[in-house]
């Protein structure tokens, strides 16, 4: 009997545990380890921050649903990974042994890279976790009594830009509903070289479309923004150009700010020699397997993916839901193959599919593959995207509660976008070498 341990209970980790158990059956032991005892649907955090969702609506207690499927659950933070011993050290001092380890930890939020950033020790808010989104909502309620300038955006080194755009538009829509928008100048401050870059080099007409939406919603912007520090009510950023030369300095006042941080690998994983790159992201081969430790696999945000291109201010490449789903499925297939004495053949994909809410509308993009040049560059907006994201939220939460392992993107999202015909060679194509 093999012991398979999955670390991290997010959009990658929970489906990984369900898929592994469904594939391997009772003959093998699957354990999910997570610092908290609940699943949080992170894509809904922008809604939590403005009060259109509550914590209870987007979180699911894990233990009862996992145990129904015969999956063991450990609600403990991992303090160290010891691959030479095939052991995890847990926060309470106990150890957990494994034969195969699947890392789906998500990122560590590197607020410390910009002095004064962050919701705990700094002056900016975040929507990267439900705890942060709740804190952002509490501050937003106070802000509504004394509205003023708002800053939304992403710090240098950020790789997940979609939620910042979502939050800017959702905030704009909420303020308009409250008849307060005229009192709130909004500035979008981003490390991207242009609006709509998204860490992907743009997708289709994303640049002109999102710039047009910003103009229509009276949202100003600063791109190539190297934010250097945040003081109470004042954000300092330098706008760069060319190869990174300073163009102008900005001192932007705010009464409310939400800035996404750069990501790094979590400490317990980043500290393992040979496992990660200098930022702490796991180095994998084309089969999602660690290059240094052949019984360790990784999927999702914790995986090392090179930037799409060199930009004046550092930007990273995002890991979207469809990409994570295919990574997880490849891991399950490859562990099953290894247990049967066969070679690993399954590969994930670096195709990007994303639904982004815009308050009372939405935007969807498809980049096949994620790294240009692409076979498909597709970007659309409309009310239907908002409705599609709501449906996606409800279905994924149902999936977590029901313990189903069906691939949601292939079954529903692609069909909803009207591009299911791309499911062949383009959607399941080879991915580039990880650097």
Phi and psi in degrees as a GROMACS rama.xvg file:
@    title "Ramachandran Plot"
@    xaxis  label "Phi"
@    yaxis  label "Psi"
@TYPE xy
-91.3709  145.562  UNK-2
-105.828  112.677  UNK-3
-108.661  124.182  UNK-4
-115.097  128.188  UNK-5
-106.257  126.975  UNK-6
-107.798  117.346  UNK-7
108.931  122.415  UNK-8
-113.288  56.6299  UNK-9
-105.286  -151.954  UNK-10
-64.3552  -25.588  UNK-11
-91.429  -43.2919  UNK-12
-68.6783  -44.3553  UNK-13
-65.3919  -50.0375  UNK-14
-59.4016  -34.3176  UNK-15
-61.3719  -45.0341  UNK-16
-63.0138  -44.8346  UNK-17
-64.0595  -44.6735  UNK-18
-65.7499  -40.5171  UNK-19
-61.6632  -45.4809  UNK-20
-66.298  -42.3284  UNK-21
-63.5628  -36.2646  UNK-22
-79.1011  -41.1508  UNK-23
-93.0449  -22.8779  UNK-24
74.2797  -165.325  UNK-25
-72.6374  -13.9785  UNK-26
-73.7784  -9.5927  UNK-27
-134.975  151.788  UNK-28
-100.23  126.045  UNK-29
-115.383  128.681  UNK-30
-127.288  133.009  UNK-31
-106.635  129.776  UNK-32
-117.051  131.271  UNK-33
-150.375  145.891  UNK-34
-65.2649  -32.3266  UNK-35
-111.541  166.181  UNK-36
-96.7895  19.3769  UNK-37
-138.772  157.086  UNK-38
-93.549  137.75  UNK-39
-120.768  131.759  UNK-40
-85.8633  90.5448  UNK-41
-56.6204  -37.1619  UNK-42
-58.7963  -17.468  UNK-43
-90.6701  -1.67117  UNK-44
-60.8085  -33.9654  UNK-45
-59.0918  -33.856  UNK-46
-69.9744  -38.4433  UNK-47
-60.4989  -40.0386  UNK-48
-64.4213  -27.0892  UNK-49
-104.511  0.18708  UNK-50
92.9643  9.82219  UNK-51
-90.0247  -3.56804  UNK-52
-136.276  155.537  UNK-53
-114.785  163.841  UNK-54
-54.0067  -45.9453  UNK-55
-61.2032  -28.9118  UNK-56
-75.1151  -22.6704  UNK-57
-122.742  11.8851  UNK-58
-121.152  152.67  UNK-59
-135.859  126.491  UNK-60
-64.2544  132.864  UNK-61
-85.4237  -42.0418  UNK-62
-55.004  -50.8905  UNK-63
-62.355  -35.5984  UNK-64
-75.1646  -37.3071  UNK-65
-69.0315  -44.2378  UNK-66
-65.8779  -28.9989  UNK-67
-61.2779  -28.0176  UNK-68
-96.2963  5.69539  UNK-69
77.7979  23.2376  UNK-70
-103.072  125.08  UNK-71
-72.7451  149  UNK-72
-132.61  132.523  UNK-73
-122.813  113.342  UNK-74
-91.309  74.2832  UNK-75
-143.039  144.706  UNK-76
-75.1116  143.366  UNK-77
-87.711  125.533  UNK-78
-97.6812  -21.7066  UNK-79
-158.901  142.435  UNK-80
-107.112  126.986  UNK-81
-120.088  80.712  UNK-82
-64.7533  -26.0665  UNK-83
-68.2021  -20.0324  UNK-84
-110.718  -2.8331  UNK-85
53.9804  48.527  UNK-86
-137.804  144.484  UNK-87
-108.229  137.441  UNK-88
-97.5153  132.031  UNK-89
-106.299  164.35  UNK-90
-59.7529  -33.4549  UNK-91
-82.4928  6.90677  UNK-92
93.1924  -8.06903  UNK-93
-80.9001  168.878  UNK-94
-125.19  151.415  UNK-95
-131.356  121.376  UNK-96
-90.5594  153.31  UNK-97
-144.358  157.327  UNK-98
-100.29  -35.4618  UNK-99
-130.348  139.261  UNK-100
-121.093  129.51  UNK-101
-114.989  116.466  UNK-102
-97.1665  115.186  UNK-103
-133.123  50.4039  UNK-104
-75.5893  -17.5281  UNK-105
72.4345  -167.565  UNK-106
-101.014  165.996  UNK-107
-94.4935  135.204  UNK-108
-85.341  112.455  UNK-109
-89.8097  60.8615  UNK-110
-61.4283  -29.3598  UNK-111
-64.8532  -14.9952  UNK-112
-72.3073  -16.6794  UNK-113
-124.907  108.89  UNK-114
-54.7925  132.934  UNK-115
88.15  1.03353  UNK-116
-90.6581  154.467  UNK-117
107.865  155.234  UNK-118
-84.2343  -12.0899  UNK-119
-98.3  -57.8069  UNK-120
-106.087  3.48476  UNK-121
-123.577  -156.766  UNK-122
-123.938  9.64313  UNK-123
-119.141  157.161  UNK-124
-101.103  170.082  UNK-125
-141.347  155.047  UNK-126
-124.431  24.2976  UNK-127
-77.341  -22.8278  UNK-128
-132.686  161.979  UNK-129
-66.8246  -35.6863  UNK-130
-58.3197  -46.297  UNK-131
-65.085  -39.7609  UNK-132
-64.3051  -38.815  UNK-133
-64.0484  -41.015  UNK-134
-63.8761  -40.1615  UNK-135
-63.419  -37.1487  UNK-136
-67.6135  -42.0686  UNK-137
-61.0732  -42.7626  UNK-138
-66.8822  -34.6252  UNK-139
-65.1756  -37.9576  UNK-140
-62.7226  -38.5681  UNK-141
-68.9442  -40.2539  UNK-142
-58.5764  -36.9153  UNK-143
-62.8513  -23.685  UNK-144
-78.626  -20.2953  UNK-145
-146.446  68.7876  UNK-146
-68.2366  158.807  UNK-147
-171.973  -156.976  UNK-148
-63.9216  143.911  UNK-149
-124.535  139.354  UNK-150
-119.048  131.695  UNK-151
-131.423  143.904  UNK-152
163.867  -149.881  UNK-153
-143.224  139.539  UNK-154
-77.5938  164.784  UNK-155
-55.4205  137.218  UNK-156
86.9542  -4.55564  UNK-157
-64.1817  151.981  UNK-158
-129.38  -5.95363  UNK-159
-121.037  92.2016  UNK-160
-94.1893  -23.9407  UNK-161
-52.9347  -47.327  UNK-162
-60.3639  -29.9738  UNK-163
-66.9648  -43.9326  UNK-164
-62.1086  -44.8757  UNK-165
-56.0567  -48.9606  UNK-166
-63.4904  -39.7083  UNK-167
-59.7711  -45.2509  UNK-168
-73.0811  -38.4041  UNK-169
-65.2915  -41.7186  UNK-170
-62.6218  -44.8902  UNK-171
-57.1802  -45.6905  UNK-172
-65.0887  -40.8466  UNK-173
-66.3268  -40.8238  UNK-174
-66.141  -36.3016  UNK-175
-65.5919  -39.7373  UNK-176
-62.8752  -31.4476  UNK-177
-88.009  -0.184175  UNK-178
61.9244  34.6964  UNK-179
-117.665  -2.20718  UNK-180
-60.0404  -32.388  UNK-181
-67.7316  -13.9225  UNK-182
-97.324  0.279751  UNK-183
-128.283  93.5864  UNK-184
-67.7028  132.763  UNK-185
-116.104  130.438  UNK-186
-123.108  129.628  UNK-187
-97.6164  118.024  UNK-188
-115.906  115.515  UNK-189
-139.581  147.886  UNK-190
-75.9179  -9.18289  UNK-191
-60.752  147.976  UNK-192
-71.0124  -20.7401  UNK-193
-157.588  159.434  UNK-194
-62.9809  132.351  UNK-195
89.6309  4.461  UNK-196
-66.0597  -45.8108  UNK-197
63.9409  16.7253  UNK-198
74.9892  6.18348  UNK-199
-118.435  4.88982  UNK-200
73.3091  22.8691  UNK-201
80.2981  153.162  UNK-202
-132.436  116.296  UNK-203
57.5423  -127.942  UNK-204
-98.9585  31.0113  UNK-205
-60.7148  -34.554  UNK-206
-62.5251  -58.5199  UNK-207
-67.954  -34.699  UNK-208
-67.7862  -45.3601  UNK-209
-73.4928  -34.8189  UNK-210
-60.9048  -42.1893  UNK-211
-62.6451  -42.3796  UNK-212
-63.7753  -40.5777  UNK-213
-62.1093  -42.9775  UNK-214
-63.4582  -43.1542  UNK-215
-64.9909  -25.6035  UNK-216
-103.085  10.0318  UNK-217
56.8989  43.2943  UNK-218
-106.741  118.36  UNK-219
-83.7622  166.267  UNK-220
-147.594  156.473  UNK-221
-130.257  118.327  UNK-222
-105.203  173.244  UNK-223
50.2959  38.4773  UNK-224
-92.4025  114.616  UNK-225
-97.5478  89.5697  UNK-226
-69.9645  127.557  UNK-227
-107.053  -29.99  UNK-228
-166.27  160.56  UNK-229
-129.411  127.134  UNK-230
-107.724  165.762  UNK-231
-55.047  114.34  UNK-232
76.7462  9.08222  UNK-233
-148.336  123.544  UNK-234
-108.246  128.964  UNK-235
-103.292  124.209  UNK-236
-144.001  146.986  UNK-237
-111.674  125.26  UNK-238
-84.5724  124.66  UNK-239
-105.93  168.569  UNK-240
-149.978  169.178  UNK-241
58.1092  -123.948  UNK-242
-90.0309  14.8866  UNK-243
111.674  20.2078  UNK-244
-80.5922  142.73  UNK-245
-64.4882  134.781  UNK-246
-103.265  -51.9653  UNK-247
-159.667  154.379  UNK-248
-97.8071  144.31  UNK-249
-124.618  134.895  UNK-250
-116.893  104.969  UNK-251
-106.678  116.029  UNK-252
-74.7435  150.773  UNK-253
-152.472  153.946  UNK-254
-106.434  -16.5581  UNK-255
-150.424  133.507  UNK-256
-140.427  135.259  UNK-257
-128.316  109.553  UNK-258
-124.395  121.378  UNK-259
-70.7777  136.853  UNK-260
-87.1826  170.318  UNK-261
-70.5668  154.885  UNK-262
-104.484  149.93  UNK-263
-135.955  171.007  UNK-264
-74.4986  151.081  UNK-265
-65.9562  150.229  UNK-266
-58.7855  -43.2557  UNK-267
-61.4895  -29.9448  UNK-268
-91.2295  -42.9326  UNK-269
-61.4053  -26.0597  UNK-270
-81.4302  -0.438452  UNK-271
-87.4632  119.238  UNK-272
-61.8799  129.037  UNK-273
84.9877  -9.38699  UNK-274
-85.0564  -31.719  UNK-275
-129.895  165.927  UNK-276
-82.5508  177.572  UNK-277
-59.1164  -23.1922  UNK-278
-86.4013  -1.66615  UNK-279
89.9406  11.9634  UNK-280
-91.0647  143.335  UNK-281
-72.462  129.012  UNK-282
-85.6199  121.994  UNK-283
-126.231  162.471  UNK-284
-92.8716  -170.394  UNK-285
-69.7731  -8.72258  UNK-286
-106.965  18.8877  UNK-287
69.3638  16.0745  UNK-288
-100.41  140.912  UNK-289
-57.003  140.648  UNK-290
-72.4048  -27.002  UNK-291
-96.4943  -30.198  UNK-292
-129.397  110.781  UNK-293
-74.5237  -10.012  UNK-294
-105.37  14.536  UNK-295
-114.259  129.451  UNK-296
-121.378  160.891  UNK-297
-148.338  149.284  UNK-298
-148.26  152.688  UNK-299
90.3124  -152.103  UNK-300
-64.06  -24.6602  UNK-301
-76.5414  -4.46151  UNK-302
-86.5387  142.622  UNK-303
-78.5474  120.07  UNK-304
-130.642  130.787  UNK-305
-69.6624  153.676  UNK-306
-59.4125  151.692  UNK-307
-63.6453  -37.0436  UNK-308
-160.074  164.055  UNK-309
-76.8881  130.563  UNK-310
-125.446  154.949  UNK-311
-54.4467  -41.0041  UNK-312
-110.956  138.941  UNK-313
-57.3362  130.466  UNK-314
-132.175  149.342  UNK-315
-109.2  170.314  UNK-316
-94.3678  134.694  UNK-317
-76.1945  158.194  UNK-318
-114.077  108.832  UNK-319
-91.9602  170.966  UNK-320
-59.4375  -43.042  UNK-321
-65.3003  -41.2264  UNK-322
-59.0673  -45.3052  UNK-323
-63.8116  -41.5661  UNK-324
-58.3847  -44.3967  UNK-325
-70.6306  -33.843  UNK-326
-60.4867  -45.7263  UNK-327
-62.0587  -46.6527  UNK-328
-61.5343  -39.4334  UNK-329
-63.4172  -41.3356  UNK-330
-61.2576  -46.5974  UNK-331
-59.1246  -47.0844  UNK-332
-60.499  -40.6071  UNK-333
-75.3117  -34.6773  UNK-334
-67.1149  -42.6449  UNK-335
-60.0976  -41.9064  UNK-336
-63.5551  -42.8993  UNK-337
-62.7271  -39.6411  UNK-338
-64.8669  -27.1647  UNK-339
-91.4722  4.86331  UNK-340
76.4576  19.836  UNK-341
-104.963  163.601  UNK-342
-76.7054  148.197  UNK-343
-71.2818  129.039  UNK-344
-126.561  -24.1309  UNK-345
-70.7839  143.741  UNK-346
-130.871  143.13  UNK-347
-77.9396  -178.577  UNK-348
-127.069  151.759  UNK-349
-106.236  40.0398  UNK-350
-87.2603  141.934  UNK-351
-113.072  126.432  UNK-352
-132.318  127.996  UNK-353
-144.158  139.478  UNK-354
-111.833  123.58  UNK-355
-122.021  124.79  UNK-356
-77.4849  146.8  UNK-357
-128.077  33.7779  UNK-358
86.6959  -74.0546  UNK-359
-120.111  12.6357  UNK-360
-148.108  -157.924  UNK-361
-174.024  168.352  UNK-362
-135.039  140.634  UNK-363
-125.969  140.179  UNK-364
-137.594  151.179  UNK-365
-133.417  123.973  UNK-366
-123.836  111.007  UNK-367
-123.698  105.391  UNK-368
-79.283  177.925  UNK-369
-63.3022  -39.1515  UNK-370
-87.0633  124.514  UNK-371
-71.7441  157.493  UNK-372
-72.7714  154.043  UNK-373
-120.35  155.671  UNK-374
-80.7347  -31.7135  UNK-375
-134.975  128.894  UNK-376
-128.016  97.5759  UNK-377
-130.447  126.572  UNK-378
-143.584  126.109  UNK-379
-140.173  157.576  UNK-380
-136.28  161.239  UNK-381
158.033  168.03  UNK-382
-58.6434  -32.3925  UNK-383
-61.4885  -28.6276  UNK-384
-69.7796  -40.1776  UNK-385
-57.3507  -46.315  UNK-386
-65.9871  -36.5046  UNK-387
-65.9731  -37.7473  UNK-388
-69.4784  -38.3177  UNK-389
-60.0462  -43.7535  UNK-390
-64.9272  -38.8426  UNK-391
-61.3006  -44.6343  UNK-392
-56.8541  -50.0759  UNK-393
-63.6072  -40.732  UNK-394
-69.7449  -41.2419  UNK-395
-65.3892  -40.3789  UNK-396
-62.9617  -38.9229  UNK-397
-62.6606  -40.3488  UNK-398
-61.544  -41.0633  UNK-399
-65.2692  -42.1689  UNK-400
-71.622  -36.752  UNK-401
-82.6338  -19.1618  UNK-402
75.1105  24.6123  UNK-403
-80.4688  149.496  UNK-404
-113.334  14.1879  UNK-405
-69.3134  144.938  UNK-406
-77.2157  106.143  UNK-407
-65.521  -38.2314  UNK-408
-65.1937  -47.1539  UNK-409
-66.8965  -34.0867  UNK-410
-82.7223  -35.3767  UNK-411
-121.024  -51.5862  UNK-412
-64.015  -47.4213  UNK-413
-62.5658  -39.195  UNK-414
-64.2114  -41.9537  UNK-415
-63.1682  -34.9349  UNK-416
-79.522  -7.66181  UNK-417
74.6409  25.894  UNK-418
-127.105  28.6711  UNK-419
-61.5614  -23.9346  UNK-420
-63.3582  -17.485  UNK-421
-81.5859  1.96854  UNK-422
-69.418  -9.26372  UNK-423
-77.2774  -126.93  UNK-424
-63.0196  -30.8089  UNK-425
-71.671  -43.6334  UNK-426
-74.5069  -31.1625  UNK-427
-109.477  27.5378  UNK-428
-71.2746  172.793  UNK-429
-68.4274  144.874  UNK-430
-98.7052  158.347  UNK-431
-71.3686  162.974  UNK-432
-66.2945  137.025  UNK-433
-77.6098  133.06  UNK-434
